Amino acid sequence: MHRPRNHPAAIALACLTAILALLLAGCGGGGGASSQPAPSASEFPSAKGKTIGDLFENSGAKQTKLVIAPAAQSFVKGPNRYPFGVFTVAGEQVEDADVAMYFARSDKSKVIGPYPAHLESLETKPAYRAQTSGAKGDARSVYVVPKVNFSANGPWLAIAMLKGKDGLEVSRVPSATAGANPRIPEVGQAPPRITTLTAADVGGDLEKIDTRIPPDQMHKYDFAEVLGKKPIVLVFATPALCQSRVCGPVVDVAQQVADKYEPRAAFIHQEVYVENDIAKGIRPQLKAFGLETEPWTFLVGKEGIVKDRIEGAYGVAELEQAMKTILPG
């Protein structure tokens, strides 16, 4: 993801980091990836007594030719989900890597890690794939470290360690900054009571409030009316206008999960741009949530408190796991 950039008439959002957006724009289509469990932490060098520099320069690992691209930029002090993509220099997604992440506050401070990542497939059942899903450029998967604990606000240096065919490989990764986006509702906080348009508001013409082809069915509820009354899954995404082709797969995933869990929870898809027109700028709902990137998904409990939040891409399995925070048991 990256922050809004200037548009001739307004501000445009992107879906991933600048690096990841460029790489995804060039990656091939084809079949979806299968999910892959994380390797064992014991398969990677211990961080005990080492600095980031030690791991990068003295671990015996050679510098990889692959590109590790973070897929989120908003982190908090405390536990964080850390998603990223692995690519060749030509921009092709790599979906069979064994990789772990390491982090440190500075070149001389204590290293945390290794954090092995699992591969999360964005594949859905055929019935839930939009007409444009699977097109050239669509993301097929994302690597995820479920929990990285940043103990302080500020930048965190990062490196990735991979198990290559000829031994360990290593790569520096752009820093993660904790606490840089305090306006975005965190777990344990109450979200702003925004109004979201429903199918009834547009006379059933969902194309007015949904860029997906065909429109999804997550427009039954107004967020403001159900907040504090039932569990909610709120998805900010624009399938047709998302620059890195991540939003479409995310909405497909959310729709598949919605059909399993509704009406126990209200699933709401909120588009990003006013009248679905980039030139008219972002909708007030995103501004109220302090969002500068997309897609974002917030899971809100029946009592009206954020129980989980996911920045960027995720698969069916990960969203179903997150559902346990608002529908326990």
C-alpha positions in Angstrom: 0.0 0.0 0.0 1.0 3.6 -0.2 -0.3 7.0 0.7 -2.5 9.1 -1.5 -0.8 10.8 -4.4 -1.9 14.0 -6.2 -4.5 13.5 -8.9 -5.3 16.2 -11.6 -8.5 16.9 -9.7 -8.3 15.1 -6.4 -6.5 12.5 -4.4 -6.1 8.9 -5.5 -5.5 5.9 -3.3 -3.5 2.8 -4.1 -3.8 -0.7 -2.8 -0.3 -1.7 -1.8 3.1 -0.2 -1.3 4.5 1.6 -4.3 6.9 -1.3 -4.9 4.2 -3.9 -4.6 1.8 -2.0 -6.8 4.3 -1.8 -9.6 5.2 -5.5 -9.3 1.6 -6.6 -9.2 0.9 -4.6 -12.3 3.3 -6.8 -14.2 2.7 -10.2 -12.7 1.0 -12.9 -14.7 -2.5 -14.3 -14.3 -3.1 -18.0 -14.4 -4.4 -20.3 -11.8 -4.6 -19.4 -8.1 -2.0 -20.4 -5.6 -2.6 -23.0 -2.8 -2.1 -21.9 0.8 1.2 -23.0 2.3 2.0 -23.4 6.0 4.9 -21.5 7.5 8.2 -23.2 7.9 9.7 -23.8 11.3 11.5 -21.0 13.1 14.3 -23.5 13.8 15.1 -23.6 10.1 16.4 -20.0 10.3 19.3 -18.4 12.2 18.7 -17.5 15.8 18.5 -13.7 16.5 19.9 -14.1 20.0 22.8 -11.7 20.7 22.8 -10.5 17.1 22.1 -7.2 15.4 20.3 -6.8 12.1 23.7 -6.1 10.5 25.1 -9.4 11.9 22.2 -11.4 10.3 22.5 -9.6 7.0 26.3 -9.7 6.7 27.5 -12.6 8.9 24.9 -15.3 8.8 26.4 -17.0 5.8 23.4 -16.1 3.7 24.0 -14.6 0.3 21.9 -11.6 -1.0 18.8 -12.9 -2.7 17.8 -11.8 -6.3 14.2 -11.9 -5.2 12.2 -8.8 -4.1 10.4 -8.7 -0.8 7.6 -6.1 -0.9 5.7 -5.2 2.3 1.9 -5.2 1.7 0.9 -2.9 4.6 2.2 0.3 6.0 0.0 1.0 9.1 1.3 -0.6 12.3 0.7 -0.1 16.0 2.7 -0.5 19.1 2.0 -4.1 20.1 0.9 -7.1 18.0 0.7 -6.6 14.2 -0.2 -8.7 11.2 2.7 -8.3 8.7 1.8 -9.2 5.0 4.2 -9.1 2.1 4.8 -10.3 -1.4 7.8 -12.2 -2.9 8.7 -11.4 -6.5 11.3 -12.0 -9.2 13.0 -8.8 -10.5 10.7 -9.3 -13.6 7.6 -8.9 -11.3 6.4 -12.5 -11.3 5.0 -13.7 -8.0 6.9 -16.4 -6.2 4.5 -18.7 -4.3 6.8 -21.4 -3.0 9.3 -19.5 -0.8 10.2 -20.5 2.7 10.8 -17.1 4.3 11.0 -15.5 7.8 11.2 -11.9 8.9 13.5 -10.2 11.5 13.0 -6.7 13.0 15.0 -4.3 15.2 14.6 -0.7 16.3 18.1 0.2 15.2 21.3 -1.3 13.8 22.5 -1.8 17.4 19.3 -2.9 19.2 17.9 -6.3 20.0 16.5 -8.3 17.1 13.1 -9.9 17.2 12.5 -13.0 15.1 12.7 -15.1 13.2 9.0 -14.8 12.2 8.2 -17.5 9.6 5.5 -16.5 7.1 2.7 -18.7 5.7 1.4 -18.3 2.1 -2.3 -17.2 2.1 -4.1 -18.0 -1.2 -6.6 -15.4 -2.4 -8.5 -18.1 -4.3 -12.3 -18.4 -3.9 -14.9 -20.8 -5.2 -15.7 -20.1 -8.9 -19.2 -18.8 -8.0 -17.6 -15.9 -6.0 -15.1 -14.7 -8.6 -16.0 -11.4 -10.3 -15.8 -11.3 -14.1 -12.5 -9.4 -13.8 -10.9 -11.6 -11.1 -8.0 -13.7 -12.4 -7.1 -11.2 -15.0 -3.5 -10.4 -15.8 -2.2 -8.4 -12.8 -4.5 -9.8 -10.2 -2.8 -10.8 -7.0 -3.1 -14.6 -6.3 -1.5 -14.9 -2.9 0.1 -13.0 0.0 2.7 -14.1 2.6 1.6 -13.4 6.2 3.3 -13.3 9.5 0.3 -13.4 11.9 1.8 -11.6 14.8 4.9 -9.3 15.1 5.1 -7.5 18.4 6.5 -4.0 18.0 7.3 -2.9 21.5 7.6 0.8 20.7 6.4 3.4 18.2 8.7 4.5 15.5 10.6 2.8 12.6 11.7 -0.8 12.7 14.4 -2.1 10.5 13.5 -5.3 8.7 15.2 -8.1 6.8 13.9 -11.2 5.2 15.7 -14.6 5.3 14.8 -17.2 2.6 15.7 -20.8 2.2 17.1 -21.0 -1.3 18.1 -24.1 -3.4 21.7 -23.4 -2.5 21.3 -22.3 1.1 20.1 -19.2 2.9 19.4 -16.0 1.1 18.8 -12.6 2.7 17.2 -9.3 1.7 16.8 -5.9 3.3 13.1 -4.8 3.5 11.7 -1.3 3.8 11.2 -0.3 7.4 7.9 -0.7 9.2 6.8 2.3 11.3 4.6 1.7 14.3 2.3 4.5 15.5 2.4 6.6 12.3 -1.4 6.4 11.6 -3.1 7.1 15.0 -6.4 8.1 13.4 -7.2 4.6 12.1 -9.3 2.8 14.6 -7.3 0.2 16.5 -8.4 -3.1 18.2 -10.3 -2.2 21.4 -11.5 1.2 20.1 -14.9 2.3 18.9 -15.0 3.1 15.2 -16.6 6.3 13.8 -20.3 5.9 13.2 -20.3 6.4 9.4 -23.3 6.0 7.1 -23.0 3.5 4.3 -25.4 3.5 1.3 -27.5 0.3 1.0 -29.2 -1.3 -2.0 -32.5 0.3 -0.8 -30.9 3.8 -1.0 -30.2 3.4 -4.8 -33.3 1.5 -5.7 -31.5 -1.7 -6.1 -29.1 -0.3 -8.7 -25.9 -1.5 -7.1 -23.7 -0.2 -9.9 -24.1 3.2 -8.3 -22.3 2.1 -5.1 -20.2 -0.9 -6.3 -17.5 -1.1 -9.0 -17.4 -4.9 -8.9 -18.7 -6.8 -12.0 -21.2 -8.1 -11.1 -21.8 -6.0 -7.9 -21.5 -8.0 -4.7 -24.4 -8.4 -2.2 -22.7 -6.7 0.8 -25.0 -3.7 0.7 -27.9 -4.8 2.9 -26.9 -2.8 6.0 -26.1 0.8 6.9 -23.1 0.7 9.2 -24.5 3.5 11.3 -27.7 1.6 11.9 -26.2 -1.7 12.9 -23.2 -0.5 14.9 -23.6 -1.6 18.5 -26.4 -4.0 17.5 -24.8 -6.9 15.7 -21.3 -8.0 14.6 -20.0 -6.2 11.5 -17.4 -6.9 8.8 -16.7 -3.6 7.1 -14.6 -3.8 3.8 -13.2 -0.6 2.2 -12.2 -1.5 -1.3 -12.8 -0.5 -5.0 -12.5 -3.6 -7.2 -12.5 -1.7 -10.6 -10.3 1.2 -9.6 -7.7 -0.5 -7.3 -4.3 0.2 -8.8 -2.6 -3.0 -7.7 -5.5 -5.4 -8.4 -5.8 -6.6 -4.8 -9.2 -5.1 -4.0 -11.1 -7.4 -6.4 -9.8 -10.6 -4.9 -10.4 -9.2 -1.3 -14.1 -8.5 -2.1 -14.5 -11.9 -3.7 -13.1 -13.5 -0.5 -15.4 -11.3 1.7 -18.5 -12.3 -0.3 -17.7 -16.0 0.0 -17.3 -15.6 3.8 -20.4 -13.4 4.0 -22.6 -16.1 2.5 -21.4 -18.5 5.2 -21.8 -16.2 8.2 -24.8 -13.9 7.4 -27.1 -13.0 9.0 -25.1 -13.7 12.2 -22.9 -10.8 11.1 -23.5 -7.8 8.8 -21.1 -7.7 5.9 -20.7 -4.2 4.4 -18.6 -3.2 1.3 -17.8 0.5 1.2 -16.4 1.9 -2.1 -13.6 4.4 -2.0 -14.2 7.2 -4.5 -17.1 9.7 -4.5 -19.5 8.5 -7.2 -16.9 5.9 -8.1 -14.9 8.6 -9.8 -11.2 9.0 -8.9 -11.3 12.6 -10.0 -13.9 13.4 -7.3 -11.6 12.2 -4.5 -12.1 9.8 -1.7 -15.4 9.3 0.1 -16.0 10.9 3.5 -16.3 7.4 5.1 -12.6 6.7 4.4 -11.6 10.1 5.7 -13.6 9.4 8.9 -11.6 6.2 9.5 -8.3 8.0 8.7 -7.5 5.7 5.8 -4.8 6.6 3.4 -4.6 3.1 1.8 -6.9 0.4 0.7 -8.2 -2.3 1.0 -9.0 -2.3 4.7 -11.3 -4.6 6.6 -12.6 -4.0 10.1 -14.3 -6.6 12.3 -16.5 -4.9 14.8 -18.1 -6.8 17.7 -21.8 -6.6 18.7 -20.9 -4.1 21.4 -19.5 -1.7 18.8 -15.8 -2.2 19.4 -13.1 -3.1 16.8 -12.0 -6.7 17.5 -9.7 -7.1 14.5 -8.5 -5.2 11.5 -6.8 -6.3 8.3 -4.8 -4.1 6.0 -4.4 -5.3 2.4 -5.0 -8.8 1.0 -6.2 -11.9 2.8 -7.7 -15.3 1.9 -10.8 -17.1 3.0 -9.0 -19.0 5.7 -7.6 -15.9 7.3 -10.9 -14.0 7.2 -12.7 -17.0 8.7 -10.1 -17.1 11.5 -10.7 -13.4 12.1 -14.4 -14.0 12.3 -13.8 -15.8 15.6 -13.1 -12.4 17.2 -16.7 -11.3 16.6 -18.5 -14.6 16.5 -16.8 -16.7 19.2 -17.8 -20.4 19.6 
